[in-house]
């Protein structure tokens, strides 16, 4: 007897044998039991998830002469439907029968009663491949078929089916079968076939099948042909060009330690082995995702790719944020493969990016540094009693709470906030005034900036951000072009009703914006751009980071200024202001106007 492939040999023959799709199976079984059988069904879902298998089981169930919850698979109808020889159950592949004539042939035959069964069942696979004319020809018959006819349409792409067809069917959406269900079914098949397969190998096959049982059985069939009766994970990896979990952990270790020599030597050894670079990238992404989730939740049950030991090893090397950044990097790399001429070359570029990313994130951006930008002047230290913590912002303990508070307070994206819990020995004394360190720089008052952050809100920032997007419109303006150039790359840190803080690229630009001599032009341009007169403060990126860290620390200490407690300084008048004030004529009184008309004293008000 000719060999039969595993996916054909172990195709489900009853509802109980279906793997997954329990809700669909139960619905169909109840519809038969309660005699509520529809005239048309639409089965949608990925390949290998049981659409045609359930369609044939349903056809057997409605025509089984011994039906009791399940088709008996013993009567003539059941046996002939299983073998595909029953005259009243017609399977048609729409991919090769797409024309109107094929559908007209069906329409001509549906009016005839079944020869031997109760129902004549038409199973049309890949129905989305039918032409528009064929769908139109099927429409009326599908809506009102004879009582003895049932249509079962199966498709992997329901978006290509006209809505008029879908509305005339009962639709069932088949989901991908879980890896756990596929693994259990593969174990049963191996026991029946006398195959000794490692659990790790079967789990890998389940992952490779991407939720399709037919694919899983085909992969198992191929592994048996390669390795015989004993199948190991190495056998599966050899056939499909996979990298083991230990090797992926080793790659991540080389990335973290920036050991480029060992990393690229390891990567170069993969290409002669025929390693699938796209699958390797996908596997690395999933490993990092698993580790990131485990790093945050410490729940072994959520691991889908990693063992506990591997997860512990990776988490000991990387922070959660670094792992998430690696996931983003690998996702971006997978997207770039579509336009890259050499996937392996781009993978090596991705490894360089990963090393650079890991080295940059090794030290958090906001931390206690040897030379902090924000420092405390000795003569300004005034110890204050620590107030009771009555506000929610004063009871923050974890970095997540701090990030959320900063985000809700003034709209700073949480992804840009890098904070660490302050240790007791690192806590600075309470201060009433804190200023920027370098006295040669223009030094905005820290209390003023903290007051702006306290009063800032996301809606105001959103409005100002949209207005800042128009800044390039002023680049060629004779009056404001210079200021537009200075603010072209600025980013809004926080925005209140009467003030805002921006981040600029260099300290020189920040000094020009903050200086009194330049204040008039900048403020005029800001008013023109924003449509409101707002007090403007510019900081560098490092100063912005330190300001956020200061805000966080003062929030923990409960020493943030109350809203409106700090007054914004008045802008100093420039020489140009003074000159214009002197040149501006004083307003005339009525007497001044009469003196100008008749001469001083040459008129009598009583006669006028």
HUBEL-V361241 format. One record per residue. N is the residue number from 1. D_CENTER is the distance of its C-alpha to the mean C-alpha in whole Angstrom. Layout:
# HUBEL-V361241
N & D_CENTER
N & D_CENTER
This chain:
# HUBEL-V361241
1 & 52
2 & 49
3 & 46
4 & 43
5 & 40
6 & 38
7 & 36
8 & 39
9 & 41
10 & 38
11 & 37
12 & 37
13 & 40
14 & 40
15 & 37
16 & 38
17 & 37
18 & 33
19 & 31
20 & 28
21 & 28
22 & 30
23 & 29
24 & 30
25 & 33
26 & 34
27 & 34
28 & 36
29 & 39
30 & 39
31 & 40
32 & 43
33 & 44
34 & 44
35 & 45
36 & 43
37 & 42
38 & 40
39 & 41
40 & 38
41 & 35
42 & 31
43 & 30
44 & 26
45 & 24
46 & 23
47 & 26
48 & 28
49 & 27
50 & 30
51 & 31
52 & 34
53 & 35
54 & 35
55 & 36
56 & 39
57 & 40
58 & 40
59 & 42
60 & 44
61 & 44
62 & 45
63 & 48
64 & 49
65 & 53
66 & 52
67 & 49
68 & 48
69 & 44
70 & 44
71 & 45
72 & 48
73 & 48
74 & 51
75 & 53
76 & 54
77 & 51
78 & 48
79 & 49
80 & 50
81 & 46
82 & 45
83 & 47
84 & 46
85 & 49
86 & 50
87 & 51
88 & 49
89 & 46
90 & 45
91 & 41
92 & 40
93 & 38
94 & 37
95 & 35
96 & 39
97 & 41
98 & 39
99 & 42
100 & 44
101 & 47
102 & 45
103 & 44
104 & 47
105 & 49
106 & 47
107 & 48
108 & 51
109 & 51
110 & 49
111 & 52
112 & 54
113 & 54
114 & 53
115 & 56
116 & 55
117 & 52
118 & 51
119 & 48
120 & 48
121 & 44
122 & 42
123 & 39
124 & 37
125 & 34
126 & 32
127 & 33
128 & 30
129 & 33
130 & 36
131 & 37
132 & 37
133 & 40
134 & 40
135 & 38
136 & 40
137 & 43
138 & 41
139 & 40
140 & 44
141 & 44
142 & 41
143 & 42
144 & 45
145 & 46
146 & 49
147 & 49
148 & 49
149 & 46
150 & 43
151 & 40
152 & 37
153 & 34
154 & 31
155 & 28
156 & 25
157 & 24
158 & 25
159 & 24
160 & 27
161 & 29
162 & 31
163 & 30
164 & 34
165 & 34
166 & 31
167 & 33
168 & 36
169 & 34
170 & 33
171 & 29
172 & 28
173 & 24
174 & 24
175 & 21
176 & 21
177 & 23
178 & 22
179 & 23
180 & 25
181 & 27
182 & 27
183 & 29
184 & 31
185 & 33
186 & 33
187 & 35
188 & 37
189 & 38
190 & 38
191 & 41
192 & 43
193 & 43
194 & 44
195 & 41
196 & 40
197 & 37
198 & 35
199 & 32
200 & 30
201 & 31
202 & 30
203 & 27
204 & 26
205 & 27
206 & 25
207 & 22
208 & 23
209 & 24
210 & 20
211 & 22
212 & 25
213 & 28
214 & 30
215 & 28
216 & 29
217 & 32
218 & 33
219 & 31
220 & 33
221 & 36
222 & 36
223 & 35
224 & 39
225 & 40
226 & 39
227 & 40
228 & 42
229 & 43
230 & 41
231 & 37
232 & 35
233 & 32
234 & 33
235 & 34
236 & 31
237 & 30
238 & 33
239 & 32
240 & 29
241 & 28
242 & 26
243 & 26
244 & 27
245 & 25
246 & 27
247 & 27
248 & 23
249 & 24
250 & 27
251 & 25
252 & 22
253 & 26
254 & 27
255 & 24
256 & 24
257 & 28
258 & 27
259 & 30
260 & 30
261 & 33
262 & 32
263 & 28
264 & 30
265 & 33
266 & 31
267 & 28
268 & 31
269 & 33
270 & 30
271 & 31
272 & 34
273 & 33
274 & 31
275 & 28
276 & 25
277 & 23
278 & 20
279 & 20
280 & 21
281 & 17
282 & 15
283 & 18
284 & 17
285 & 13
286 & 14
287 & 17
288 & 15
289 & 12
290 & 15
291 & 17
292 & 14
293 & 14
294 & 18
295 & 19
296 & 17
297 & 19
298 & 22
299 & 22
300 & 23
301 & 22
302 & 19
303 & 19
304 & 19
305 & 19
306 & 21
307 & 25
308 & 25
309 & 27
310 & 25
311 & 22
312 & 25
313 & 26
314 & 22
315 & 22
316 & 25
317 & 24
318 & 20
319 & 19
320 & 16
321 & 14
322 & 16
323 & 14
324 & 11
325 & 12
326 & 13
327 & 10
328 & 9
329 & 12
330 & 13
331 & 10
332 & 12
333 & 15
334 & 15
335 & 14
336 & 17
337 & 19
338 & 20
339 & 22
340 & 23
341 & 27
342 & 27
343 & 24
344 & 25
345 & 26
346 & 23
347 & 22
348 & 24
349 & 23
350 & 20
351 & 22
352 & 23
353 & 20
354 & 19
355 & 23
356 & 22
357 & 19
358 & 21
359 & 24
360 & 23
361 & 21
362 & 24
363 & 25
364 & 23
365 & 24
366 & 25
367 & 28
368 & 32
369 & 33
370 & 37
371 & 37
372 & 35
373 & 35
374 & 35
375 & 39
376 & 41
377 & 45
378 & 48
379 & 50
380 & 47
381 & 46
382 & 47
383 & 46
384 & 45
385 & 45
386 & 42
387 & 41
388 & 40
389 & 37
390 & 36
391 & 33
392 & 30
393 & 29
394 & 32
395 & 31
396 & 27
397 & 27
398 & 24
399 & 22
400 & 19
401 & 22
402 & 23
403 & 19
404 & 19
405 & 22
406 & 22
407 & 19
408 & 21
409 & 24
410 & 23
411 & 20
412 & 19
413 & 15
414 & 15
415 & 13
416 & 16
417 & 18
418 & 20
419 & 22
420 & 25
421 & 27
422 & 31
423 & 33
424 & 37
425 & 39
426 & 36
427 & 37
428 & 38
429 & 41
430 & 41
431 & 42
432 & 43
433 & 42
434 & 40
435 & 40
436 & 38
437 & 40
438 & 42
439 & 45
440 & 45
441 & 42
442 & 41
443 & 40
444 & 38
445 & 39
446 & 36
447 & 38
448 & 37
449 & 34
450 & 33
451 & 34
452 & 32
453 & 29
454 & 31
455 & 31
456 & 28
457 & 26
458 & 22
459 & 24
460 & 26
461 & 24
462 & 22
463 & 25
464 & 27
465 & 24
466 & 24
467 & 28
468 & 27
469 & 25
470 & 29
471 & 30
472 & 31
473 & 33
474 & 36
475 & 36
476 & 39
477 & 41
478 & 44
479 & 44
480 & 40
481 & 39
482 & 39
483 & 37
484 & 34
485 & 34
486 & 34
487 & 31
488 & 29
489 & 27
490 & 27
491 & 24
492 & 24
493 & 24
494 & 26
495 & 28
496 & 30
497 & 33
498 & 35
499 & 34
500 & 31
501 & 30
502 & 28
503 & 27
504 & 29
505 & 29
506 & 33
507 & 35
508 & 38
509 & 36
510 & 35
511 & 39
512 & 40
513 & 37
514 & 39
515 & 42
516 & 45
517 & 47
518 & 44
519 & 43
520 & 44
521 & 43
522 & 39
523 & 39
524 & 41
525 & 38
526 & 35
527 & 37
528 & 38
529 & 34
530 & 33
531 & 36
532 & 36
533 & 38
534 & 36
535 & 37
536 & 35
537 & 34
538 & 32
539 & 31
540 & 30
541 & 27
542 & 28
543 & 30
544 & 27
545 & 26
546 & 29
547 & 29
548 & 26
549 & 27
550 & 31
551 & 29
552 & 28
553 & 31
554 & 33
555 & 31
556 & 31
557 & 35
558 & 35
559 & 37
560 & 35
561 & 37
562 & 37
563 & 36
564 & 39
565 & 41
566 & 41
567 & 42
568 & 41
569 & 44
570 & 46
571 & 45
572 & 48
573 & 51
574 & 51
575 & 54
576 & 53
577 & 53
578 & 56
579 & 58
580 & 56
581 & 57
582 & 61
583 & 61
584 & 60
585 & 63
586 & 64
587 & 64
588 & 68
589 & 70
590 & 72
591 & 75
592 & 74
593 & 73
594 & 77
595 & 78
596 & 76
597 & 78
598 & 82
599 & 82
600 & 82
601 & 85
602 & 86
603 & 85
604 & 86
605 & 83
606 & 86
607 & 87
608 & 83
